[in-house]
Structure formats: C-alpha cells, structure tokens
Amino acid sequence: MNWPQVELTDVERFRALAAGVPGAAVTEHVLPAAPDQVKVMLTDLDVFATIQADLVSATLEERDGDRVVVLARGKRGQRARLTGQFRPGWCWLQSRFLIIGMAVAAEPGGGTRVALTGGIRVPGRGAIIPIRVRQESSKTLDRLQELLRDRGQ
C-alpha cells in the first residue's frame, strides 16, 4: 500500500504538539528576515532570555545533541530548571511549573514565520494556565522583531 507522504514545517509540527497541551495558545508572526538569521538569533540563550517576558537569564547546564537542561531566572527571583529540545528553529522546554515553546519556518513568498507558546504549567497535569499567554507571546515576538531591526537583519 502507498500511504500519502506529508512534509511538515517546524511550525506545523509545533502547532500539533501545542494542540495536545490544554490551555496552550500558539501566537504567530511573520518577520521580514531570513529564516537562518532568525534561527541563529533564537539559539543564542542571551537573546532568548532578553525577548521572553519574565526572564532575566537562561543558562545552559547540560547538552546532549538537541536535548538540553537550561536554568532560567525570572525578574522576581524565581528559578526554573527547564528540560527539552533546543535547536535552530525549534524549542520545547518545560519544568515542573513552566512551559516555553518556539518554532521557526520559512514563509512562502519571503520572511520567517515564528510561533510561540508558553505559560505556567499546572503541576501534575500537562496543561498551561491560559492567562495572558497570547498577550505575552505577542510582546515576545515584537521584541524579537525589534532586535532583528536593531541588528540590521
């Protein structure tokens, strides 16, 4: 039997993954920059921490291929030990109380589509408390666009 073959972009895979998390809201923007430029910028943990709403820093503690452990520090002194995948164009990190996700794909006709989700995780359940998720993700994407513009990308 010949089954149909479908190639998905990282953003399409990301939407499917986020759809399985109750409360997750995916926010997307198309940025006027090449995908490789956006991917390079987002794999820099300093940039990653700068654009995320409540983060002050993100420090790589362990790496095994694309599997990572990242220590994140928040503006109010909170800490999270995030584990998951972090590679160019893809990020899905979670701790006991937090989920952060991001995906990047070339946009047909030019530019780069960036998709984000994240939020406070409900302990013991695979769910995100959906308070202000879209608002914070939009602010994060706006900060990313400003950084790209400031760096001439």
PAPALUM-541953 format. One line per 2 residues: number of its first residue (from 1); their letters; for each residue x, y, z of C-alpha. Coordinates in pm, whole numbers, always signed. Example, Ala and Ser with C-alpha at 12.3 -4.5 7.8 and 13.67 -1.06 7.14 Angstrom:
REM PAPALUM-541953
1	as	+1230:-450:+780 | +1367:-106:+714 .
***
This chain:
REM PAPALUM-541953
1	mn	+0:+0:+0 | +117:+350:-77 .
3	wp	+43:+585:+208 | +50:+957:+139 .
5	qv	+366:+1133:+245 | +342:+1475:+406 .
7	el	+632:+1702:+494 | +558:+1936:+783 .
9	td	+746:+2252:+871 | +866:+2302:+1227 .
11	ve	+581:+2549:+1279 | +324:+2293:+1164 .
13	rf	+474:+2029:+1397 | +474:+2286:+1675 .
15	ra	+102:+2361:+1627 | +27:+1988:+1652 .
17	la	+236:+1950:+1970 | +81:+2258:+2134 .
19	ag	-270:+2138:+2042 | -213:+1847:+2279 .
21	vp	-149:+2078:+2577 | -469:+2211:+2736 .
23	ga	-454:+2590:+2769 | -171:+2633:+2520 .
25	av	-226:+2919:+2279 | +3:+2948:+1978 .
27	te	+86:+3301:+1867 | +248:+3351:+1527 .
29	hv	+408:+3644:+1345 | +578:+3667:+1009 .
31	lp	+904:+3859:+1042 | +1078:+4031:+749 .
33	aa	+1404:+3838:+792 | +1560:+3524:+651 .
35	pd	+1490:+3202:+846 | +1860:+3136:+908 .
37	qv	+1902:+3482:+1064 | +1606:+3427:+1296 .
39	kv	+1722:+3075:+1389 | +2072:+3195:+1476 .
41	ml	+1932:+3471:+1691 | +1691:+3244:+1878 .
43	td	+1954:+2980:+1956 | +2150:+3242:+2149 .
45	ld	+2030:+3193:+2508 | +2107:+3557:+2594 .
47	vf	+1873:+3673:+2316 | +1624:+3406:+2417 .
49	at	+1618:+3543:+2773 | +1602:+3903:+2651 .
51	iq	+1289:+3855:+2444 | +1099:+3632:+2690 .
53	ad	+868:+3840:+2906 | +967:+3739:+3257 .
55	lv	+1320:+3604:+3209 | +1638:+3771:+3323 .
57	sa	+1874:+3494:+3218 | +1887:+3148:+3066 .
59	tl	+2199:+2938:+3126 | +2279:+2612:+2953 .
61	ee	+2357:+2349:+3217 | +2368:+2034:+3003 .
63	rd	+2354:+1945:+2634 | +2334:+1610:+2458 .
65	gd	+2263:+1681:+2091 | +1945:+1884:+2087 .
67	rv	+1843:+1770:+2437 | +1921:+2042:+2691 .
69	vv	+1884:+2146:+3051 | +1853:+2523:+3094 .
71	la	+1844:+2715:+3421 | +1613:+3013:+3380 .
73	rg	+1588:+3303:+3623 | +1290:+3533:+3638 .
75	kr	+1255:+3903:+3713 | +1103:+3828:+4054 .
77	gq	+1385:+3593:+4157 | +1210:+3273:+4058 .
79	ra	+1411:+2988:+3905 | +1318:+2706:+3672 .
81	rl	+1519:+2407:+3557 | +1386:+2355:+3205 .
83	tg	+1448:+2037:+3009 | +1365:+1953:+2650 .
85	qf	+1475:+2016:+2292 | +1656:+2329:+2183 .
87	rp	+1795:+2353:+1832 | +1791:+2607:+1549 .
89	gw	+1429:+2669:+1463 | +1282:+2462:+1746 .
91	cw	+1244:+2489:+2123 | +1024:+2295:+2361 .
93	lq	+1133:+2333:+2723 | +944:+2254:+3038 .
95	sr	+994:+2246:+3409 | +760:+2144:+3685 .
97	fl	+581:+2482:+3664 | +669:+2630:+3323 .
99	ii	+649:+2553:+2950 | +825:+2756:+2681 .
101	gm	+795:+2662:+2315 | +903:+2818:+1986 .
103	av	+929:+2715:+1620 | +1057:+2885:+1304 .
105	aa	+981:+2818:+937 | +1037:+2992:+605 .
107	ep	+726:+3172:+488 | +626:+3116:+124 .
109	gg	+687:+3444:-55 | +957:+3558:+188 .
111	gt	+1014:+3621:+554 | +1005:+3389:+851 .
113	rv	+710:+3262:+1050 | +778:+3234:+1423 .
115	al	+533:+3056:+1653 | +539:+3071:+2033 .
117	tg	+354:+2928:+2326 | +425:+2904:+2692 .
119	gi	+299:+2972:+3034 | +262:+2848:+3385 .
121	rv	+218:+2474:+3394 | -42:+2305:+3611 .
123	pg	+155:+2069:+3839 | +70:+1705:+3782 .
125	rg	-108:+1776:+3453 | +6:+1855:+3101 .
127	ai	-176:+2188:+3095 | -93:+2558:+3084 .
129	ip	-286:+2821:+3275 | -401:+3032:+2977 .
131	ir	-384:+3370:+3148 | -216:+3634:+2924 .
133	vr	-42:+3367:+2710 | -128:+3532:+2377 .
135	qe	-51:+3881:+2509 | +292:+3781:+2642 .
137	ss	+375:+3583:+2327 | +288:+3885:+2111 .
139	kt	+517:+4104:+2322 | +795:+3846:+2287 .
141	ld	+758:+3841:+1909 | +755:+4222:+1900 .
143	rl	+1082:+4228:+2099 | +1233:+3975:+1858 .
145	qe	+1135:+4190:+1561 | +1292:+4497:+1728 .
147	ll	+1617:+4307:+1791 | +1627:+4193:+1429 .
149	rd	+1571:+4550:+1313 | +1835:+4690:+1554 .
151	rg	+2090:+4436:+1430 | +2014:+4519:+1068 .
153	q	+1868:+4178:+987 .
***
